[in-house]
Amino acid sequence: NLRTHYTAEVKPESVDNGQKITLAGWIHEVRDLGGICFVVLRDREGKAQVTLVKKKIDKELFDAARRLIRESVISVTGSVKFEEKAPNGYELLPEEIKVLNVAGSPLPMDTTGKVEAELDTRLDSRFIDLRRAETTAVFKIRHEALQAIREYFVKNKFIETATPKVVATATEGGTALFPITYFDREAFLNQSPQLFKQILMGGGFDRVFEIGPIFRAEEHDTRRHLNEATSIDVEVSFADHFDVMEILENLVAHIYTRVIENCKASLEILGVELKVPKTPFLKLTYDEVIEIVNSRCEEKMHWGDDLGTLGEHTVGNYVYETTGESHYFIIDWPTEIKPFYAMPYEDRPEFSKSFDMMHRTMELSSGAQRIHISELLKSRIESQGLNPDGFEFYLKAFEYGMPPHAGWGMGCERFVMTMLGTENIRDTVLFPRDRRRLSP
Ligand code: AMO
């Protein structure tokens, strides 16, 4: 047996003093003080000190320990000695150290935290970067967030779905597509499960969610755009935009609650203190947002303009100053700047039943009540300069009993990024895809 415990599991509640255990992991550090040698073993959950006293142990074992090479993989069997002064409150007194694989040197990057590596260096050697506690902490929190999302949806009677990522049509007008070759036909990587989750409403699924990749051929190189992102998508029948906004804000509060409960150690490593956002979130209309921007910025925003980065920050700061909260909605966007599937208000069709969920620093989610009337949908597709022929498979589902429905999509990476205050979105993806990066 190469491992009986993780380092962090060795506690007086669960392990006896003197008990024989086996730890496995990487050599974080070897400190040779002559008469005593400390080998710090690191695993996914933390670190442990293996202590070798020259006078007390086998000479061969002592000499082998002194020669261990950093970041090599070892398995150590020994007895536990609880010792308040030792890191984590215990030492391991070894009987056997198995070297499972020797690491080359020098390492492609430092793992001790003494030297701050550039993001690019870290991403180039991601396997080493992931051995750093700060990096692991981000992905443990991301994992917990996704667990909380699934828990919330399952409890609320959603069905989890998987829709194709190789498709024949665009859905999100504003952003470009990645073309691929599909046998002898042109195809694309999907920008959003949008059309499919709507078709599922026609199939009577009522409440669906999907967590999957979306692909956006956006050329810009920013701290908050990826070319492959993870989208959390929701679609609900017999619901309007207000119903799905409520689902969204409650989900956000649920994720924060779970992360606070279950990720104490990781949050501490990152120095992040979280507070559960207060629900319901403030709702500002698009028209109110224009007023806020124009009263605070020199560059004016006109009706029909999208909210730029400066506008997002201005309104985000306004909301934070007035409410102390970071999350809010912008509702009632002009129909012309939202995708074709957003439902216009019956009495003022220039406005749509759409919303964005914002964090103080950026947009996290967009959604809307959808058009479920086939004729209106066709005319909206045409008025956005698209050809309805390409949407035949989608439009067909609206002709044989499509219920009214609404939904939203939220970027997983942006969510984690704003929760943890991460500088760059690439820090929240294991292997980010951007304009320049296609491997690892
Ligand atoms: P939208 O295009 O606004 O809406 O995308 C929804 C959310 O997905 C995230 N996101 C991204 N994250 C990182 N990098 C990107 N390039 C990127 N693009 C999008 C953002 C964004 O708010 N079909 C609609 C959703 C719906 O109405 O259900 C849609 O895709 O957090």
Residues whose N, C-alpha, C, O or C-beta is under 5 A from the ligand:
A	BS01	AMO	E172 Q191 S192 Q194 R216 R224 H225 L226 A229 V234 E363 L364 S365 S366 G367 A368 G407 W408 G409 M410 G411 R414
